[in-house]
Amino acid sequence: MVWGDGVWCAESDDKLGIVLESSSFDTLIERVRTAVPEMYELNFGYTGEIHITFTTIRTDIMKAVS
């Protein structure tokens, strides 16, 4: 999960290719928890247990003080 330009973005690093965005970190977590199982079921017919790992990155741009 990456924070930038006022929005959180989540991308899957597997064959699903999911990209989700939200202005709230907690809302994005919930969107991922809903979307990933749905995508596994729709694309592969899989309805079993799914393990999701969340990795967070925050990037800020700052100006050097002279």
Secondary structure by P-SEA (a helix, b strand, c coil): ccccccbbbbbbccccbbbbbcccaaaaaaaaaaaaaaaaaaacccccbbbbbbbbbbbbbbbbcc
